[in-house]
Amino acid sequence: MLAPRNCLTILLVASAIWMPPDEGESATVVETLIAAQNPCGGLKTSTPLGQIGVDKLQNVRVPEVDVSLRDNLVTISLQGSLACKTSDKAVFRGDASAKLAGSIGVDLGTCEFLDVTISLSEFGGKFGQAIAAFSDQIETTLQEEARKAIGQACKALLSGEE
């Protein structure tokens, strides 16, 4: 039997797999947890002109998170947006943004994943089309990070760790 405190912990951790808000804005718990994953960190590439990337988190908004718990199955879905930007020292400055939708299903009794889907759409910003071209790879990376974070939290829950 899962203790209520542990259920709440796993649900909050499981809900938060991506991004941070603008400075000065009040962040929700989910947005703060997502920000810790640094979702823009890998959005850079090397070119003959040097390294180019929109690898700095500009903001994140997750106004909608739904969590359902039936028996040991937790299902989480979220809707939001993510914006990344270049470093202030970048030769080519710009940004990129996208809508984010995610769905995760996991059995808390076994830590088996039933579903992990993360999709990006409605790309914008100066480098939005470049990010759109790599959206499949970005989505795969975000899904792997979600599996890793939720898997660790679930295993900690099963082992009784606080």
OpenMM code with the backbone's topology and positions (N, CA, C; nanometers):
from openmm import Vec3, app, unit

residues = "MET LEU ALA PRO ARG ASN CYS LEU THR ILE LEU LEU VAL ALA SER ALA ILE TRP MET PRO PRO ASP GLU GLY GLU SER ALA THR VAL VAL GLU THR LEU ILE ALA ALA GLN ASN PRO CYS GLY GLY LEU LYS THR SER THR PRO LEU GLY GLN ILE GLY VAL ASP LYS LEU GLN ASN VAL ARG VAL PRO GLU VAL ASP VAL SER LEU ARG ASP ASN LEU VAL THR ILE SER LEU GLN GLY SER LEU ALA CYS LYS THR SER ASP LYS ALA VAL PHE ARG GLY ASP ALA SER ALA LYS LEU ALA GLY SER ILE GLY VAL ASP LEU GLY THR CYS GLU PHE LEU ASP VAL THR ILE SER LEU SER GLU PHE GLY GLY LYS PHE GLY GLN ALA ILE ALA ALA PHE SER ASP GLN ILE GLU THR THR LEU GLN GLU GLU ALA ARG LYS ALA ILE GLY GLN ALA CYS LYS ALA LEU LEU SER GLY GLU GLU".split()
positions = [
    Vec3(0.0852, -0.1184, 0.0000),
    Vec3(0.0000, 0.0000, 0.0000),
    Vec3(0.0892, 0.1239, 0.0000),
    Vec3(0.0600, 0.2179, -0.0852),
    Vec3(0.1378, 0.3403, -0.0952),
    Vec3(0.0885, 0.4417, 0.0063),
    Vec3(0.1815, 0.5013, 0.0790),
    Vec3(0.1450, 0.6063, 0.1745),
    Vec3(0.1020, 0.7305, 0.0979),
    Vec3(0.0026, 0.8052, 0.1478),
    Vec3(-0.0432, 0.9257, 0.0768),
    Vec3(0.0691, 1.0240, 0.0479),
    Vec3(0.1613, 1.0404, 0.1416),
    Vec3(0.2725, 1.1336, 0.1210),
    Vec3(0.3579, 1.0894, 0.0027),
    Vec3(0.3851, 0.9580, -0.0047),
    Vec3(0.4661, 0.9068, -0.1157),
    Vec3(0.3925, 0.9170, -0.2484),
    Vec3(0.2616, 0.8964, -0.2476),
    Vec3(0.1830, 0.9107, -0.3706),
    Vec3(0.1911, 1.0538, -0.4218),
    Vec3(0.1755, 1.1500, -0.3320),
    Vec3(0.1823, 1.2897, -0.3720),
    Vec3(0.3202, 1.3222, -0.4286),
    Vec3(0.4243, 1.2734, -0.3642),
    Vec3(0.5607, 1.2977, -0.4113),
    Vec3(0.5803, 1.2425, -0.5513),
    Vec3(0.5390, 1.1185, -0.5739),
    Vec3(0.5588, 1.0582, -0.7058),
    Vec3(0.4766, 1.1302, -0.8113),
    Vec3(0.3573, 1.1742, -0.7762),
    Vec3(0.2738, 1.2444, -0.8736),
    Vec3(0.3345, 1.3785, -0.9114),
    Vec3(0.3884, 1.4513, -0.8137),
    Vec3(0.4503, 1.5802, -0.8441),
    Vec3(0.5772, 1.5630, -0.9263),
    Vec3(0.6590, 1.4667, -0.8887),
    Vec3(0.7822, 1.4435, -0.9644),
    Vec3(0.7488, 1.3950, -1.1046),
    Vec3(0.6525, 1.3048, -1.1143),
    Vec3(0.6146, 1.2510, -1.2444),
    Vec3(0.5536, 1.3575, -1.3340),
    Vec3(0.4897, 1.4556, -1.2764),
    Vec3(0.4265, 1.5610, -1.3560),
    Vec3(0.5269, 1.6593, -1.4118),
    Vec3(0.6505, 1.6564, -1.3638),
    Vec3(0.7430, 1.7635, -1.3940),
    Vec3(0.8668, 1.7169, -1.4651),
    Vec3(0.8628, 1.7077, -1.5913),
    Vec3(0.9778, 1.6554, -1.6647),
    Vec3(1.0392, 1.7558, -1.7604),
    Vec3(1.0130, 1.8824, -1.7626),
    Vec3(1.0656, 1.9700, -1.8684),
    Vec3(1.1232, 2.1073, -1.8327),
    Vec3(1.0862, 2.2310, -1.7824),
    Vec3(1.1262, 2.3731, -1.8076),
    Vec3(1.1061, 2.4868, -1.7022),
    Vec3(1.1863, 2.6388, -1.6877),
    Vec3(1.1571, 2.7438, -1.5875),
    Vec3(1.0895, 2.8694, -1.6409),
    Vec3(1.0229, 2.9434, -1.5570),
    Vec3(0.9502, 3.0613, -1.6014),
    Vec3(1.0399, 3.1826, -1.6170),
    Vec3(0.9834, 3.2884, -1.6762),
    Vec3(1.0566, 3.4144, -1.6839),
    Vec3(1.0948, 3.4584, -1.5443),
    Vec3(1.2098, 3.5249, -1.5350),
    Vec3(1.2480, 3.5799, -1.4061),
    Vec3(1.1410, 3.6788, -1.3633),
    Vec3(1.1082, 3.6775, -1.2363),
    Vec3(1.0092, 3.7689, -1.1853),
    Vec3(0.8677, 3.7118, -1.1882),
    Vec3(0.8442, 3.6055, -1.2661),
    Vec3(0.7134, 3.5425, -1.2682),
    Vec3(0.7069, 3.4388, -1.1584),
    Vec3(0.5898, 3.4171, -1.1062),
    Vec3(0.5688, 3.3150, -1.0054),
    Vec3(0.5568, 3.1804, -1.0757),
    Vec3(0.6419, 3.0865, -1.0405),
    Vec3(0.6420, 2.9550, -1.1039),
    Vec3(0.5548, 2.8588, -1.0240),
    Vec3(0.4855, 2.7723, -1.0957),
    Vec3(0.4131, 2.6656, -1.0282),
    Vec3(0.5138, 2.5576, -0.9893),
    Vec3(0.4715, 2.4665, -0.9048),
    Vec3(0.5584, 2.3554, -0.8648),
    Vec3(0.6011, 2.2765, -0.9875),
    Vec3(0.5083, 2.2499, -1.0768),
    Vec3(0.5383, 2.1728, -1.1977),
    Vec3(0.6407, 2.2460, -1.2842),
    Vec3(0.6231, 2.3761, -1.3035),
    Vec3(0.7171, 2.4528, -1.3851),
    Vec3(0.8563, 2.4533, -1.3232),
    Vec3(0.8633, 2.4637, -1.1915),
    Vec3(0.9930, 2.4621, -1.1229),
    Vec3(1.0614, 2.3268, -1.1392),
    Vec3(0.9855, 2.2198, -1.1257),
    Vec3(1.0440, 2.0861, -1.1418),
    Vec3(1.0874, 2.0619, -1.2861),
    Vec3(1.0082, 2.1087, -1.3801),
    Vec3(1.0439, 2.0944, -1.5212),
    Vec3(1.1707, 2.1738, -1.5515),
    Vec3(1.1814, 2.2937, -1.4977),
    Vec3(1.2980, 2.3788, -1.5210),
    Vec3(1.4265, 2.3086, -1.4792),
    Vec3(1.4201, 2.2306, -1.3745),
    Vec3(1.5377, 2.1593, -1.3260),
    Vec3(1.5908, 2.0593, -1.4282),
    Vec3(1.5086, 2.0206, -1.5244),
    Vec3(1.5523, 1.9270, -1.6289),
    Vec3(1.6302, 1.9960, -1.7410),
    Vec3(1.6335, 2.1300, -1.7432),
    Vec3(1.7044, 2.2088, -1.8443),
    Vec3(1.6762, 2.1594, -1.9867),
    Vec3(1.5509, 2.1705, -2.0311),
    Vec3(1.5145, 2.1144, -2.1610),
    Vec3(1.5809, 2.1799, -2.2814),
    Vec3(1.6354, 2.2981, -2.2666),
    Vec3(1.7014, 2.3652, -2.3791),
    Vec3(1.8507, 2.3320, -2.3864),
    Vec3(1.9032, 2.2699, -2.2840),
    Vec3(2.0472, 2.2481, -2.2718),
    Vec3(2.1146, 2.1837, -2.3915),
    Vec3(2.0479, 2.0933, -2.4597),
    Vec3(2.1101, 2.0230, -2.5715),
    Vec3(2.0842, 2.0839, -2.7078),
    Vec3(2.0186, 2.1983, -2.7130),
    Vec3(1.9815, 2.2568, -2.8417),
    Vec3(2.0939, 2.3440, -2.8970),
    Vec3(2.2042, 2.2794, -2.9310),
    Vec3(2.3171, 2.3512, -2.9905),
    Vec3(2.3899, 2.2591, -3.0860),
    Vec3(2.4626, 2.3208, -3.1783),
    Vec3(2.5378, 2.2447, -3.2777),
    Vec3(2.6633, 2.3224, -3.3153),
    Vec3(2.7638, 2.2507, -3.3604),
    Vec3(2.8871, 2.3147, -3.4057),
    Vec3(2.8801, 2.3378, -3.5557),
    Vec3(2.9260, 2.4541, -3.5984),
    Vec3(2.9306, 2.4891, -3.7404),
    Vec3(3.0700, 2.5430, -3.7692),
    Vec3(3.1043, 2.5626, -3.8979),
    Vec3(3.2342, 2.6224, -3.9298),
    Vec3(3.2503, 2.7626, -3.8685),
    Vec3(3.1381, 2.8286, -3.8394),
    Vec3(3.1430, 2.9622, -3.7797),
    Vec3(3.1505, 2.9588, -3.6275),
    Vec3(3.1423, 2.8399, -3.5713),
    Vec3(3.1429, 2.8257, -3.4257),
    Vec3(3.0183, 2.7533, -3.3791),
    Vec3(3.0014, 2.7473, -3.2491),
    Vec3(2.8867, 2.6786, -3.1917),
    Vec3(2.7646, 2.7703, -3.1929),
    Vec3(2.6527, 2.7147, -3.2380),
    Vec3(2.5276, 2.7894, -3.2418),
    Vec3(2.4256, 2.7099, -3.1613),
    Vec3(2.3530, 2.7795, -3.0759),
    Vec3(2.2520, 2.7089, -2.9980),
    Vec3(2.1507, 2.8025, -2.9346),
    Vec3(2.0308, 2.7515, -2.9185),
    Vec3(1.9281, 2.8196, -2.8412),
    Vec3(1.9130, 2.7380, -2.7125),
    Vec3(2.0229, 2.7331, -2.6374),
    Vec3(2.0352, 2.6411, -2.5251),
    Vec3(2.0149, 2.7046, -2.3876),
    Vec3(1.9588, 2.8223, -2.3845),
    Vec3(1.9271, 2.8897, -2.2580),
    Vec3(1.7753, 2.8949, -2.2445),
    Vec3(1.7236, 2.8518, -2.1334),
    Vec3(1.5802, 2.8540, -2.1125),
    Vec3(1.5315, 2.9972, -2.0967),
    Vec3(1.4350, 3.0354, -2.1764),
    Vec3(1.3777, 3.1703, -2.1691),
    Vec3(1.2544, 3.1708, -2.0794),
    Vec3(1.1622, 3.0786, -2.1028),
    Vec3(1.0485, 3.0643, -2.0126),
    Vec3(0.9765, 2.9329, -2.0366),
    Vec3(0.8924, 2.8995, -1.9415),
    Vec3(0.8082, 2.7811, -1.9519),
    Vec3(0.6752, 2.8140, -1.8848),
    Vec3(0.5698, 2.7667, -1.9453),
    Vec3(0.4366, 2.7819, -1.8864),
    Vec3(0.3675, 2.6467, -1.8994),
    Vec3(0.3166, 2.5989, -1.7898),
    Vec3(0.2406, 2.4743, -1.7890),
    Vec3(0.1117, 2.5016, -1.7117),
    Vec3(0.0143, 2.5603, -1.7813),
    Vec3(-0.1089, 2.5972, -1.7127),
    Vec3(-0.2031, 2.4795, -1.6872),
    Vec3(-0.1737, 2.3656, -1.7492),
    Vec3(-0.2665, 2.2534, -1.7384),
    Vec3(-0.1914, 2.1224, -1.7153),
    Vec3(-0.2169, 2.0598, -1.5983),
    Vec3(-0.1640, 1.9278, -1.5671),
    Vec3(-0.2785, 1.8473, -1.5070),
    Vec3(-0.3049, 1.7327, -1.5638),
    Vec3(-0.4077, 1.6433, -1.5111),
    Vec3(-0.3405, 1.5157, -1.4633),
    Vec3(-0.3744, 1.4727, -1.3408),
    Vec3(-0.3182, 1.3516, -1.2828),
    Vec3(-0.4337, 1.2616, -1.2414),
    Vec3(-0.4240, 1.1360, -1.2795),
    Vec3(-0.5254, 1.0382, -1.2446),
    Vec3(-0.4568, 0.9182, -1.1814),
    Vec3(-0.5108, 0.8708, -1.0707),
    Vec3(-0.4563, 0.7528, -1.0037),
    Vec3(-0.5694, 0.6532, -0.9848),
    Vec3(-0.5573, 0.5376, -1.0493),
    Vec3(-0.6536, 0.4284, -1.0350),
    Vec3(-0.5733, 0.3037, -1.0025),
    Vec3(-0.6028, 0.2466, -0.8852),
    Vec3(-0.5235, 0.1354, -0.8340),
    Vec3(-0.3773, 0.1806, -0.8334),
    Vec3(-0.2894, 0.1105, -0.9013),
    Vec3(-0.1479, 0.1499, -0.9058),
    Vec3(-0.1108, 0.2264, -1.0318),
    Vec3(-0.2073, 0.2498, -1.1196),
    Vec3(-0.1778, 0.3165, -1.2461),
    Vec3(-0.1951, 0.4673, -1.2324),
    Vec3(-0.0872, 0.5402, -1.2551),
    Vec3(-0.0938, 0.6861, -1.2562),
    Vec3(-0.0809, 0.7310, -1.4010),
    Vec3(-0.1682, 0.8218, -1.4390),
    Vec3(-0.1660, 0.8795, -1.5731),
    Vec3(-0.1548, 1.0299, -1.5574),
    Vec3(-0.0606, 1.0881, -1.6276),
    Vec3(-0.0357, 1.2314, -1.6190),
    Vec3(-0.0391, 1.2885, -1.7605),
    Vec3(-0.1101, 1.3975, -1.7770),
    Vec3(-0.1058, 1.4677, -1.9056),
    Vec3(-0.0841, 1.6154, -1.8769),
    Vec3(-0.0132, 1.6811, -1.9665),
    Vec3(0.0124, 1.8231, -1.9475),
    Vec3(0.0153, 1.8948, -2.0799),
    Vec3(-0.0153, 2.0231, -2.0732),
    Vec3(-0.0125, 2.1126, -2.1886),
    Vec3(0.0642, 2.2370, -2.1472),
    Vec3(0.1464, 2.2872, -2.2343),
    Vec3(0.2184, 2.4086, -2.2010),
    Vec3(0.2982, 2.4616, -2.3182),
    Vec3(0.3936, 2.5458, -2.2852),
    Vec3(0.4810, 2.6028, -2.3872),
    Vec3(0.6212, 2.6181, -2.3308),
    Vec3(0.7163, 2.6198, -2.4215),
    Vec3(0.8576, 2.6274, -2.3878),
    Vec3(0.9234, 2.7265, -2.4823),
    Vec3(1.0077, 2.8121, -2.4271),
    Vec3(1.0839, 2.9055, -2.5112),
    Vec3(1.2302, 2.9007, -2.4691),
    Vec3(1.3175, 2.8920, -2.5678),
    Vec3(1.4617, 2.8890, -2.5460),
    Vec3(1.5240, 3.0065, -2.6209),
    Vec3(1.6420, 3.0462, -2.5789),
    Vec3(1.7097, 3.1572, -2.6470),
    Vec3(1.8592, 3.1296, -2.6527),
    Vec3(1.9265, 3.2113, -2.7323),
    Vec3(2.0716, 3.2024, -2.7412),
    Vec3(2.1327, 3.2743, -2.6210),
    Vec3(2.2574, 3.2503, -2.5995),
    Vec3(2.3323, 3.3213, -2.4963),
    Vec3(2.3411, 3.4691, -2.5321),
    Vec3(2.3516, 3.5544, -2.4328),
    Vec3(2.3674, 3.6976, -2.4577),
    Vec3(2.4977, 3.7275, -2.5316),
    Vec3(2.5935, 3.6354, -2.5262),
    Vec3(2.7230, 3.6536, -2.5927),
    Vec3(2.7271, 3.5891, -2.7310),
    Vec3(2.6160, 3.5330, -2.7765),
    Vec3(2.6126, 3.4639, -2.9057),
    Vec3(2.6344, 3.5621, -3.0202),
    Vec3(2.7028, 3.5159, -3.1236),
    Vec3(2.7233, 3.5959, -3.2435),
    Vec3(2.5891, 3.6159, -3.3148),
    Vec3(2.5126, 3.5084, -3.3271),
    Vec3(2.3799, 3.5136, -3.3870),
    Vec3(2.2780, 3.4957, -3.2758),
    Vec3(2.2120, 3.6029, -3.2376),
    Vec3(2.1149, 3.5961, -3.1283),
    Vec3(1.9758, 3.5657, -3.1817),
    Vec3(1.9010, 3.4925, -3.1013),
    Vec3(1.7641, 3.4611, -3.1399),
    Vec3(1.6991, 3.3709, -3.0375),
    Vec3(1.5802, 3.3242, -3.0732),
    Vec3(1.5061, 3.2388, -2.9823),
    Vec3(1.4254, 3.1369, -3.0618),
    Vec3(1.3640, 3.0464, -2.9892),
    Vec3(1.2753, 2.9473, -3.0488),
    Vec3(1.1729, 2.9104, -2.9430),
    Vec3(1.0510, 2.8839, -2.9872),
    Vec3(0.9466, 2.8449, -2.8937),
    Vec3(0.8617, 2.7350, -2.9551),
    Vec3(0.7898, 2.6642, -2.8691),
    Vec3(0.7014, 2.5575, -2.9160),
    Vec3(0.5956, 2.5292, -2.8109),
    Vec3(0.4823, 2.4804, -2.8584),
    Vec3(0.3796, 2.4264, -2.7691),
    Vec3(0.4258, 2.2864, -2.7299),
    Vec3(0.3930, 2.2460, -2.6085),
    Vec3(0.4347, 2.1174, -2.5544),
    Vec3(0.3122, 2.0424, -2.5052),
    Vec3(0.3030, 1.9155, -2.5406),
    Vec3(0.1971, 1.8288, -2.4892),
    Vec3(0.2623, 1.6985, -2.4464),
    Vec3(0.2220, 1.6478, -2.3315),
    Vec3(0.2805, 1.5243, -2.2824),
    Vec3(0.1773, 1.4351, -2.2168),
    Vec3(0.2022, 1.3050, -2.2254),
    Vec3(0.1174, 1.2054, -2.1621),
    Vec3(0.2068, 1.0935, -2.1119),
    Vec3(0.1886, 1.0572, -1.9851),
    Vec3(0.2725, 0.9544, -1.9235),
    Vec3(0.1823, 0.8617, -1.8435),
    Vec3(0.2024, 0.7334, -1.8610),
    Vec3(0.1304, 0.6340, -1.7821),
    Vec3(0.2303, 0.5372, -1.7231),
    Vec3(0.2220, 0.5147, -1.5916),
    Vec3(0.3157, 0.4233, -1.5271),
    Vec3(0.2433, 0.3471, -1.4155),
    Vec3(0.2800, 0.2197, -1.4030),
    Vec3(0.2277, 0.1362, -1.2953),
    Vec3(0.3185, 0.1566, -1.1744),
    Vec3(0.2647, 0.2156, -1.0682),
    Vec3(0.3455, 0.2449, -0.9501),
    Vec3(0.3807, 0.1198, -0.8705),
    Vec3(0.3156, 0.0083, -0.8991),
    Vec3(0.3474, -0.1163, -0.8317),
    Vec3(0.4695, -0.1856, -0.8900),
    Vec3(0.4942, -0.1639, -1.0194),
    Vec3(0.6050, -0.2313, -1.0880),
    Vec3(0.7029, -0.1348, -1.1529),
    Vec3(0.6655, -0.0069, -1.1604),
    Vec3(0.7425, 0.0969, -1.2304),
    Vec3(0.7501, 0.0702, -1.3806),
    Vec3(0.6569, -0.0048, -1.4335),
    Vec3(0.6501, -0.0309, -1.5771),
    Vec3(0.5782, 0.0844, -1.6461),
    Vec3(0.6393, 0.1351, -1.7528),
    Vec3(0.5792, 0.2440, -1.8296),
    Vec3(0.4803, 0.1869, -1.9293),
    Vec3(0.3604, 0.2447, -1.9305),
    Vec3(0.2584, 0.2047, -2.0254),
    Vec3(0.2529, 0.3015, -2.1416),
    Vec3(0.2965, 0.4250, -2.1170),
    Vec3(0.2906, 0.5278, -2.2194),
    Vec3(0.3818, 0.6429, -2.1797),
    Vec3(0.4627, 0.6899, -2.2730),
    Vec3(0.5381, 0.8145, -2.2564),
    Vec3(0.5366, 0.8824, -2.3927),
    Vec3(0.4583, 0.9885, -2.4018),
    Vec3(0.4458, 1.0617, -2.5271),
    Vec3(0.4684, 1.2096, -2.4993),
    Vec3(0.5589, 1.2690, -2.5714),
    Vec3(0.5841, 1.4124, -2.5606),
    Vec3(0.5915, 1.4658, -2.7032),
    Vec3(0.5137, 1.5691, -2.7302),
    Vec3(0.5160, 1.6236, -2.8651),
    Vec3(0.5291, 1.7756, -2.8620),
    Vec3(0.5979, 1.8264, -2.9614),
    Vec3(0.6177, 1.9695, -2.9792),
    Vec3(0.5452, 2.0119, -3.1062),
    Vec3(0.4883, 2.1331, -3.1034),
    Vec3(0.4176, 2.1833, -3.2215),
    Vec3(0.4170, 2.3359, -3.2183),
    Vec3(0.3633, 2.3960, -3.3214),
    Vec3(0.3481, 2.5409, -3.3308),
    Vec3(0.4781, 2.6144, -3.2960),
    Vec3(0.5801, 2.5889, -3.3753),
    Vec3(0.7128, 2.6458, -3.3530),
    Vec3(0.7160, 2.7932, -3.3915),
    Vec3(0.7883, 2.8717, -3.3146),
    Vec3(0.8001, 3.0137, -3.3432),
    Vec3(0.9370, 3.0654, -3.3063),
    Vec3(0.9578, 3.1942, -3.3254),
    Vec3(1.0864, 3.2573, -3.2946),
    Vec3(1.1802, 3.2539, -3.4136),
    Vec3(1.2904, 3.3243, -3.4009),
    Vec3(1.3886, 3.3370, -3.5089),
    Vec3(1.4409, 3.2011, -3.5554),
    Vec3(1.4635, 3.1086, -3.4609),
    Vec3(1.5159, 2.9765, -3.4946),
    Vec3(1.4094, 2.8676, -3.4833),
    Vec3(1.2822, 2.9061, -3.4831),
    Vec3(1.1729, 2.8104, -3.4677),
    Vec3(1.1721, 2.7014, -3.5734),
    Vec3(1.1947, 2.7377, -3.6990),
    Vec3(1.1919, 2.6374, -3.8057),
    Vec3(1.3104, 2.5415, -3.7961),
    Vec3(1.4239, 2.5903, -3.7481),
    Vec3(1.5389, 2.5018, -3.7290),
    Vec3(1.5087, 2.3986, -3.6201),
    Vec3(1.4451, 2.4433, -3.5133),
    Vec3(1.4077, 2.3515, -3.4054),
    Vec3(1.3011, 2.2535, -3.4556),
    Vec3(1.2080, 2.3014, -3.5358),
    Vec3(1.1039, 2.2143, -3.5910),
    Vec3(1.1660, 2.1002, -3.6716),
    Vec3(1.2748, 2.1290, -3.7437),
    Vec3(1.3402, 2.0270, -3.8250),
    Vec3(1.3975, 1.9139, -3.7396),
    Vec3(1.4301, 1.9442, -3.6137),
    Vec3(1.4879, 1.8445, -3.5232),
    Vec3(1.3889, 1.8026, -3.4146),
    Vec3(1.2610, 1.8325, -3.4345),
    Vec3(1.1623, 1.8064, -3.3284),
    Vec3(1.1528, 1.6586, -3.2917),
    Vec3(1.1672, 1.5674, -3.3884),
    Vec3(1.1617, 1.4246, -3.3557),
    Vec3(1.2721, 1.3869, -3.2572),
    Vec3(1.3931, 1.4370, -3.2816),
    Vec3(1.5053, 1.4079, -3.1924),
    Vec3(1.4851, 1.4718, -3.0554),
    Vec3(1.4333, 1.5934, -3.0525),
    Vec3(1.4096, 1.6628, -2.9261),
    Vec3(1.3020, 1.5890, -2.8460),
    Vec3(1.1952, 1.5477, -2.9123),
    Vec3(1.0885, 1.4740, -2.8454),
    Vec3(1.1413, 1.3430, -2.7874),
    Vec3(1.2236, 1.2727, -2.8632),
    Vec3(1.2816, 1.1470, -2.8150),
    Vec3(1.3667, 1.1714, -2.6907),
    Vec3(1.4475, 1.2762, -2.6926),
    Vec3(1.5313, 1.3097, -2.5769),
    Vec3(1.4447, 1.3426, -2.4557),
    Vec3(1.3401, 1.4226, -2.4757),
    Vec3(1.2512, 1.4576, -2.3650),
    Vec3(1.1811, 1.3337, -2.3095),
    Vec3(1.1422, 1.2416, -2.3964),
    Vec3(1.0782, 1.1179, -2.3513),
    Vec3(1.1753, 1.0331, -2.2695),
    Vec3(1.3003, 1.0251, -2.3144),
    Vec3(1.4009, 0.9491, -2.2400),
    Vec3(1.4255, 1.0114, -2.1026),
    Vec3(1.4332, 1.1441, -2.0970),
    Vec3(1.4523, 1.2127, -1.9688),
    Vec3(1.3324, 1.1915, -1.8764),
    Vec3(1.2121, 1.1925, -1.9343),
    Vec3(1.0916, 1.1687, -1.8544),
    Vec3(1.0944, 1.0279, -1.7963),
    Vec3(1.1272, 0.9301, -1.8788),
    Vec3(1.1358, 0.7913, -1.8308),
    Vec3(1.2390, 0.7786, -1.7188),
    Vec3(1.3524, 0.8422, -1.7372),
    Vec3(1.4594, 0.8341, -1.6375),
    Vec3(1.4155, 0.8961, -1.5047),
    Vec3(1.3631, 1.0175, -1.5085),
    Vec3(1.3245, 1.0875, -1.3855),
    Vec3(1.2098, 1.0169, -1.3140),
    Vec3(1.1080, 0.9781, -1.3887),
    Vec3(0.9932, 0.9123, -1.3271),
    Vec3(1.0310, 0.7720, -1.2806),
    Vec3(1.1133, 0.7033, -1.3583),
    Vec3(1.1595, 0.5706, -1.3182),
    Vec3(1.2360, 0.5742, -1.1866),
    Vec3(1.3239, 0.6724, -1.1710),
    Vec3(1.3993, 0.6858, -1.0456),
    Vec3(1.3066, 0.7162, -0.9289),
    Vec3(1.2104, 0.8057, -0.9503),
    Vec3(1.1158, 0.8406, -0.8443),
    Vec3(1.0300, 0.7204, -0.8064),
    Vec3(0.9869, 0.6438, -0.9059),
    Vec3(0.9044, 0.5269, -0.8797),
    Vec3(0.9831, 0.4217, -0.8014),
    Vec3(1.1060, 0.3964, -0.8413),
    Vec3(1.1890, 0.2982, -0.7708),
    Vec3(1.2154, 0.3415, -0.6280),
    Vec3(1.2359, 0.4706, -0.6064),
    Vec3(1.2545, 0.5225, -0.4700),
    Vec3(1.1270, 0.5007, -0.3895),
    Vec3(1.0131, 0.5192, -0.4524),
    Vec3(0.8850, 0.4995, -0.3861),
    Vec3(0.8700, 0.3522, -0.3462),
    Vec3(0.9036, 0.2609, -0.4364),
    Vec3(0.8913, 0.1172, -0.4083),
    Vec3(0.9859, 0.0716, -0.2979),
    Vec3(1.1039, 0.1344, -0.2938),
    Vec3(1.2017, 0.0936, -0.1921),
    Vec3(1.1755, 0.1595, -0.0575),
    Vec3(1.0805, 0.2536, -0.0542),
    Vec3(1.0451, 0.3189, 0.0719),
    Vec3(1.1341, 0.4351, 0.1083),
    Vec3(1.2178, 0.4819, 0.0135),
    Vec3(1.3051, 0.5964, 0.0414),
    Vec3(1.2212, 0.7218, 0.0530),
    Vec3(1.2659, 0.8150, 0.1337),
    Vec3(1.1979, 0.9437, 0.1501),
    Vec3(1.2510, 1.0416, 0.0506),
] * unit.nanometer
topology = app.Topology()
chain = topology.addChain("A")
for resn in residues:
    res = topology.addResidue(resn, chain)
    for name in ("N", "CA", "C"):
        topology.addAtom(name, app.Element.getBySymbol(name[0]), res)
